[in-house]
Amino acid sequence: MAEGASLPCHLRGRFAPVPAEREAADLTVRGTLPPELDGRYLRNGPNPLPGEGSGHWFTGSGMLHGIRLRGGRAEWYRNRWVRTRELEGHPFIREDRTVDLAATPANTHVIRHAGTVLALCEAGLPYWVTDELETVGPYDFGGRLRTAMTAHPKQDSVTGELHLFGTGFAPPHLTYHRVTALGELLDSRPVEVPGPTMMHDFAVTEHHIVWLDLPVVLDLALAGRGGMPYRWDDGYGARLGIMSRTPGSTDVRWYDIDPCYVFHVGNAYEDAHGRIVLDAVRHDPAGFGNAWSGIGGPGGPAAVQDLGAPSVLHRWTLDPATGRVTESQLDNHEAEFPTHNEALTGHPHRYLYTVSGDGIAKHDLKADTRHLHKTPGSRHAGEAVFVPAADGTGEDDGWLLSLVSDDQGQAGELLVLDARELAVQAVVELPYPVPAGFHGSWLPESS
C-alpha cells in the first residue's frame, strides 16, 4: 500500500495538512499581475496540528494562508494557525456542560468588516487576526454577541451593514444579528425554528432575510465517534423562510421545498414582480449522503465529481403574492463554492462562479451558458473570489483569485483569472504545498 494510503482522504493528497508555519518573500510570478491588485488574498481552512489527527475534514484546526500583492509583484506568502482556545487544548463543552464559544477551530472563512479581520467558524465566536495573520483573540463585538456567528455573513453593498446569524444547541436555535458599517452590533432577534440544524448559510435581499431550514439535524451522540454531530433526518422537512429586514421584525413566512441540503448560497434578490429569487448549490439526499460519509472516510472530502448524485446550481423562486415556490435546476454539472460580484449581494446578478470538477466555472444565467477553466494534471482550484476592476463597467469586469492545491504534494499556486474570459492573467508560485481549504477574501489596501 502506498505511503499514507491508509489515512482518511481528508488527511492525504491535496487535503494533507502542512506541518509548520512558514513564510517567503518576492514570489515568482508567471504572466502579469494587474498593478491595481494592491492588497492581501487570505484563505482559511482546516489544518490539524502535527499528531493531532482529525475525524472529519470540517473539524481540523484553522490555518490562514495569505499572499500580499502590490505593484504587479507578489511580496510575500505566509501561513498561520488561528490561535484559538481549542488549539490550546480547551474543550468546547466544559465539565459543567456549559459551552465555551471561544473553543472552536475558526477554520472556515476570513473576512474584514469595519477594519477588523475575522476568522470564522459557525460553532462559536469569530477570532480577530491582524493583517499579518497573527491572532489577537476571540471577538464578540464589545460583549454584544452572545451566540455563535455564521461563517457566511453578508455585507450590504449599499448600507455597509453586516448581516449574520448564530445557531445554538439549546433555544434559541437561531438568532439574527445586524452590525453597522462601523462595526457596532445593534440588532439581535431570536427566530423560531423547530430545533437545532446545521444551518451553514443564508441570504439577504434588499428588504428580506432568506433562511434555509433543512433536514440535517444535530445528533450529539455522533460527536463521541470523532465525526460531526449532524445527520440527515427525513422527518424534519425542508423549507425556506422569508423575514423582513425591518428592525424588530421576527415573523417568518415559510415555503416548503423538495428535500435537499444547501451548504452554500450564490446570491438572492427581489425581481420586478416582488418575488424572491434564490440561487444556491443544491445537494439531493443521495448526493448529500455520499458527500457527508466520504468527507472523513475512504471516499474523500466531498469531491463533487465523484458523487453519484452531484451538487448542482439550483434556483428557488418564492412568490409572496401566491405563497408558492418554484424550483429549477440551472446547470447539470457538478458545482460547489459559488461566488459572485459582491457589489450585487442582495440584488439581481447575471454571473456566478463555482468550483466544478477539476476547474473553475463561470455561469452566465442570462445566456444559460457555462465556461470552464480547467486546472492541469493533479492540480485543483479552490473557491474563486471575484475582485472588481477599479474602472470596470460590467458585472464581470475584474479578476478571480483561487488557491490551487496539488494531489502529488507539489507547491501551491495563486491563480489569477480574467473574469470575463476565464483566461489566465497570472500565476503566483508559492514555495510550499497549500492544502485544499474553504473560503477566503480579497482585502484591498485602500480599505
TAWOWO-V20410 format. One record per residue. RES is the residue in one letter. SS is DSSP state (2 for helix, 1 for strand, 0 for the rest). D_LAST is the distance of its C-alpha to the last C-alpha in whole Angstrom. Layout:
res=RES ss=SS d_last=D_LAST
res=RES ss=SS d_last=D_LAST
This chain:
res=M ss=0 d_last=51
res=A ss=0 d_last=48
res=E ss=0 d_last=46
res=G ss=0 d_last=43
res=A ss=0 d_last=45
res=S ss=0 d_last=46
res=L ss=0 d_last=43
res=P ss=0 d_last=41
res=C ss=2 d_last=39
res=H ss=2 d_last=36
res=L ss=2 d_last=36
res=R ss=0 d_last=37
res=G ss=2 d_last=37
res=R ss=2 d_last=33
res=F ss=2 d_last=32
res=A ss=0 d_last=34
res=P ss=0 d_last=32
res=V ss=0 d_last=31
res=P ss=0 d_last=33
res=A ss=0 d_last=30
res=E ss=0 d_last=27
res=R ss=0 d_last=26
res=E ss=1 d_last=24
res=A ss=1 d_last=25
res=A ss=1 d_last=23
res=D ss=1 d_last=23
res=L ss=1 d_last=24
res=T ss=0 d_last=26
res=V ss=1 d_last=25
res=R ss=1 d_last=27
res=G ss=1 d_last=26
res=T ss=0 d_last=24
res=L ss=0 d_last=20
res=P ss=0 d_last=18
res=P ss=0 d_last=17
res=E ss=0 d_last=13
res=L ss=0 d_last=13
res=D ss=0 d_last=10
res=G ss=1 d_last=9
res=R ss=1 d_last=11
res=Y ss=1 d_last=13
res=L ss=1 d_last=15
res=R ss=1 d_last=18
res=N ss=1 d_last=20
res=G ss=1 d_last=24
res=P ss=1 d_last=27
res=N ss=0 d_last=29
res=P ss=0 d_last=32
res=L ss=0 d_last=33
res=P ss=0 d_last=36
res=G ss=0 d_last=39
res=E ss=0 d_last=37
res=G ss=0 d_last=38
res=S ss=0 d_last=37
res=G ss=0 d_last=39
res=H ss=0 d_last=36
res=W ss=2 d_last=33
res=F ss=2 d_last=31
res=T ss=2 d_last=32
res=G ss=0 d_last=31
res=S ss=0 d_last=29
res=G ss=1 d_last=25
res=M ss=1 d_last=24
res=L ss=1 d_last=20
res=H ss=1 d_last=20
res=G ss=1 d_last=17
res=I ss=1 d_last=17
res=R ss=1 d_last=14
res=L ss=1 d_last=14
res=R ss=1 d_last=14
res=G ss=0 d_last=16
res=G ss=0 d_last=19
res=R ss=1 d_last=19
res=A ss=1 d_last=19
res=E ss=1 d_last=19
res=W ss=1 d_last=19
res=Y ss=1 d_last=20
res=R ss=1 d_last=21
res=N ss=1 d_last=22
res=R ss=1 d_last=23
res=W ss=1 d_last=24
res=V ss=0 d_last=23
res=R ss=0 d_last=25
res=T ss=0 d_last=26
res=R ss=0 d_last=30
res=E ss=0 d_last=31
res=L ss=0 d_last=31
res=E ss=0 d_last=32
res=G ss=0 d_last=35
res=H ss=0 d_last=35
res=P ss=0 d_last=36
res=F ss=0 d_last=34
res=I ss=1 d_last=38
res=R ss=0 d_last=39
res=E ss=0 d_last=43
res=D ss=0 d_last=43
res=R ss=0 d_last=42
res=T ss=0 d_last=39
res=V ss=1 d_last=35
res=D ss=0 d_last=33
res=L ss=0 d_last=29
res=A ss=0 d_last=28
res=A ss=0 d_last=30
res=T ss=0 d_last=28
res=P ss=0 d_last=27
res=A ss=0 d_last=24
res=N ss=0 d_last=24
res=T ss=0 d_last=23
res=H ss=1 d_last=19
res=V ss=1 d_last=16
res=I ss=1 d_last=13
res=R ss=1 d_last=9
res=H ss=1 d_last=10
res=A ss=0 d_last=9
res=G ss=0 d_last=7
res=T ss=1 d_last=11
res=V ss=1 d_last=12
res=L ss=1 d_last=15
res=A ss=1 d_last=18
res=L ss=1 d_last=20
res=C ss=0 d_last=24
res=E ss=0 d_last=26
res=A ss=0 d_last=28
res=G ss=0 d_last=27
res=L ss=0 d_last=24
res=P ss=1 d_last=20
res=Y ss=1 d_last=20
res=W ss=1 d_last=17
res=V ss=1 d_last=16
res=T ss=0 d_last=14
res=D ss=0 d_last=12
res=E ss=0 d_last=15
res=L ss=0 d_last=17
res=E ss=0 d_last=19
res=T ss=1 d_last=20
res=V ss=1 d_last=20
res=G ss=1 d_last=22
res=P ss=1 d_last=23
res=Y ss=1 d_last=20
res=D ss=0 d_last=22
res=F ss=0 d_last=20
res=G ss=0 d_last=22
res=G ss=0 d_last=25
res=R ss=0 d_last=25
res=L ss=0 d_last=25
res=R ss=0 d_last=28
res=T ss=0 d_last=28
res=A ss=0 d_last=27
res=M ss=0 d_last=23
res=T ss=0 d_last=23
res=A ss=0 d_last=21
res=H ss=0 d_last=20
res=P ss=0 d_last=19
res=K ss=1 d_last=18
res=Q ss=1 d_last=15
res=D ss=0 d_last=16
res=S ss=0 d_last=14
res=V ss=0 d_last=16
res=T ss=0 d_last=16
res=G ss=0 d_last=13
res=E ss=0 d_last=15
res=L ss=1 d_last=16
res=H ss=1 d_last=19
res=L ss=1 d_last=21
res=F ss=1 d_last=25
res=G ss=1 d_last=27
res=T ss=1 d_last=30
res=G ss=0 d_last=33
res=F ss=0 d_last=37
res=A ss=0 d_last=38
res=P ss=0 d_last=38
res=P ss=0 d_last=36
res=H ss=0 d_last=35
res=L ss=1 d_last=32
res=T ss=1 d_last=29
res=Y ss=1 d_last=27
res=H ss=1 d_last=24
res=R ss=1 d_last=21
res=V ss=1 d_last=18
res=T ss=0 d_last=16
res=A ss=0 d_last=13
res=L ss=0 d_last=13
res=G ss=0 d_last=14
res=E ss=0 d_last=18
res=L ss=1 d_last=20
res=L ss=1 d_last=23
res=D ss=1 d_last=25
res=S ss=1 d_last=27
res=R ss=1 d_last=30
res=P ss=1 d_last=33
res=V ss=0 d_last=33
res=E ss=0 d_last=37
res=V ss=0 d_last=38
res=P ss=0 d_last=41
res=G ss=0 d_last=40
res=P ss=0 d_last=37
res=T ss=1 d_last=36
res=M ss=0 d_last=33
res=M ss=0 d_last=31
res=H ss=0 d_last=28
res=D ss=0 d_last=26
res=F ss=0 d_last=26
res=A ss=1 d_last=24
res=V ss=1 d_last=23
res=T ss=0 d_last=24
res=E ss=0 d_last=24
res=H ss=0 d_last=27
res=H ss=1 d_last=27
res=I ss=1 d_last=27
res=V ss=1 d_last=29
res=W ss=1 d_last=30
res=L ss=1 d_last=32
res=D ss=1 d_last=35
res=L ss=0 d_last=37
res=P ss=0 d_last=40
res=V ss=1 d_last=38
res=V ss=1 d_last=39
res=L ss=1 d_last=39
res=D ss=0 d_last=42
res=L ss=2 d_last=42
res=A ss=2 d_last=45
res=L ss=2 d_last=43
res=A ss=2 d_last=41
res=G ss=2 d_last=44
res=R ss=2 d_last=44
res=G ss=0 d_last=41
res=G ss=0 d_last=39
res=M ss=0 d_last=37
res=P ss=0 d_last=39
res=Y ss=1 d_last=38
res=R ss=1 d_last=41
res=W ss=1 d_last=42
res=D ss=0 d_last=44
res=D ss=0 d_last=46
res=G ss=0 d_last=47
res=Y ss=0 d_last=43
res=G ss=0 d_last=43
res=A ss=0 d_last=40
res=R ss=1 d_last=38
res=L ss=1 d_last=35
res=G ss=1 d_last=34
res=I ss=1 d_last=32
res=M ss=1 d_last=31
res=S ss=1 d_last=30
res=R ss=0 d_last=27
res=T ss=0 d_last=28
res=P ss=0 d_last=28
res=G ss=0 d_last=31
res=S ss=0 d_last=32
res=T ss=0 d_last=34
res=D ss=0 d_last=36
res=V ss=1 d_last=35
res=R ss=1 d_last=37
res=W ss=1 d_last=38
res=Y ss=1 d_last=39
res=D ss=1 d_last=41
res=I ss=0 d_last=40
res=D ss=0 d_last=42
res=P ss=0 d_last=42
res=C ss=0 d_last=39
res=Y ss=1 d_last=35
res=V ss=0 d_last=32
res=F ss=0 d_last=29
res=H ss=0 d_last=26
res=V ss=1 d_last=26
res=G ss=1 d_last=24
res=N ss=1 d_last=24
res=A ss=1 d_last=26
res=Y ss=1 d_last=26
res=E ss=1 d_last=29
res=D ss=0 d_last=31
res=A ss=0 d_last=33
res=H ss=0 d_last=36
res=G ss=0 d_last=34
res=R ss=0 d_last=34
res=I ss=1 d_last=32
res=V ss=1 d_last=31
res=L ss=1 d_last=30
res=D ss=1 d_last=29
res=A ss=1 d_last=29
res=V ss=1 d_last=31
res=R ss=1 d_last=34
res=H ss=1 d_last=36
res=D ss=0 d_last=40
res=P ss=2 d_last=42
res=A ss=2 d_last=44
res=G ss=2 d_last=40
res=F ss=2 d_last=39
res=G ss=2 d_last=42
res=N ss=2 d_last=42
res=A ss=2 d_last=38
res=W ss=2 d_last=38
res=S ss=2 d_last=41
res=G ss=2 d_last=40
res=I ss=2 d_last=37
res=G ss=0 d_last=39
res=G ss=0 d_last=42
res=P ss=0 d_last=44
res=G ss=0 d_last=42
res=G ss=0 d_last=39
res=P ss=0 d_last=35
res=A ss=0 d_last=35
res=A ss=0 d_last=35
res=V ss=2 d_last=35
res=Q ss=2 d_last=38
res=D ss=2 d_last=40
res=L ss=0 d_last=41
res=G ss=0 d_last=44
res=A ss=0 d_last=42
res=P ss=0 d_last=38
res=S ss=0 d_last=35
res=V ss=1 d_last=35
res=L ss=1 d_last=32
res=H ss=1 d_last=34
res=R ss=1 d_last=34
res=W ss=1 d_last=35
res=T ss=1 d_last=35
res=L ss=1 d_last=36
res=D ss=1 d_last=38
res=P ss=0 d_last=38
res=A ss=0 d_last=41
res=T ss=0 d_last=43
res=G ss=0 d_last=42
res=R ss=1 d_last=42
res=V ss=1 d_last=40
res=T ss=1 d_last=40
res=E ss=1 d_last=39
res=S ss=1 d_last=39
res=Q ss=1 d_last=38
res=L ss=0 d_last=35
res=D ss=0 d_last=36
res=N ss=0 d_last=39
res=H ss=0 d_last=37
res=E ss=0 d_last=35
res=A ss=0 d_last=31
res=E ss=1 d_last=29
res=F ss=1 d_last=25
res=P ss=1 d_last=24
res=T ss=1 d_last=21
res=H ss=0 d_last=20
res=N ss=0 d_last=17
res=E ss=2 d_last=15
res=A ss=2 d_last=15
res=L ss=2 d_last=19
res=T ss=0 d_last=19
res=G ss=0 d_last=22
res=H ss=0 d_last=23
res=P ss=0 d_last=25
res=H ss=0 d_last=24
res=R ss=0 d_last=26
res=Y ss=1 d_last=25
res=L ss=1 d_last=25
res=Y ss=1 d_last=24
res=T ss=1 d_last=26
res=V ss=1 d_last=28
res=S ss=1 d_last=31
res=G ss=0 d_last=34
res=D ss=0 d_last=33
res=G ss=1 d_last=30
res=I ss=1 d_last=28
res=A ss=1 d_last=29
res=K ss=1 d_last=27
res=H ss=1 d_last=29
res=D ss=1 d_last=30
res=L ss=0 d_last=31
res=K ss=0 d_last=32
res=A ss=0 d_last=34
res=D ss=0 d_last=35
res=T ss=1 d_last=34
res=R ss=1 d_last=33
res=H ss=1 d_last=32
res=L ss=1 d_last=32
res=H ss=1 d_last=30
res=K ss=1 d_last=32
res=T ss=0 d_last=32
res=P ss=0 d_last=35
res=G ss=0 d_last=37
res=S ss=0 d_last=36
res=R ss=1 d_last=32
res=H ss=1 d_last=30
res=A ss=1 d_last=27
res=G ss=0 d_last=25
res=E ss=0 d_last=22
res=A ss=0 d_last=21
res=V ss=1 d_last=17
res=F ss=1 d_last=16
res=V ss=1 d_last=13
res=P ss=1 d_last=14
res=A ss=0 d_last=15
res=A ss=0 d_last=13
res=D ss=0 d_last=17
res=G ss=0 d_last=18
res=T ss=0 d_last=21
res=G ss=0 d_last=22
res=E ss=0 d_last=21
res=D ss=0 d_last=21
res=D ss=0 d_last=20
res=G ss=1 d_last=18
res=W ss=1 d_last=18
res=L ss=1 d_last=19
res=L ss=1 d_last=18
res=S ss=1 d_last=21
res=L ss=1 d_last=22
res=V ss=1 d_last=26
res=S ss=1 d_last=29
res=D ss=1 d_last=32
res=D ss=0 d_last=36
res=Q ss=0 d_last=37
res=G ss=0 d_last=35
res=Q ss=0 d_last=34
res=A ss=0 d_last=30
res=G ss=0 d_last=27
res=E ss=1 d_last=25
res=L ss=1 d_last=22
res=L ss=1 d_last=23
res=V ss=1 d_last=21
res=L ss=1 d_last=23
res=D ss=1 d_last=23
res=A ss=0 d_last=22
res=R ss=0 d_last=25
res=E ss=0 d_last=28
res=L ss=0 d_last=27
res=A ss=1 d_last=27
res=V ss=1 d_last=26
res=Q ss=1 d_last=24
res=A ss=1 d_last=24
res=V ss=1 d_last=25
res=V ss=1 d_last=23
res=E ss=1 d_last=26
res=L ss=0 d_last=26
res=P ss=0 d_last=28
res=Y ss=0 d_last=29
res=P ss=0 d_last=30
res=V ss=0 d_last=27
res=P ss=0 d_last=28
res=A ss=0 d_last=28
res=G ss=0 d_last=25
res=F ss=0 d_last=24
res=H ss=0 d_last=20
res=G ss=1 d_last=17
res=S ss=1 d_last=13
res=W ss=1 d_last=11
res=L ss=1 d_last=7
res=P ss=1 d_last=6
res=E ss=0 d_last=5
res=S ss=0 d_last=4
res=S ss=0 d_last=0
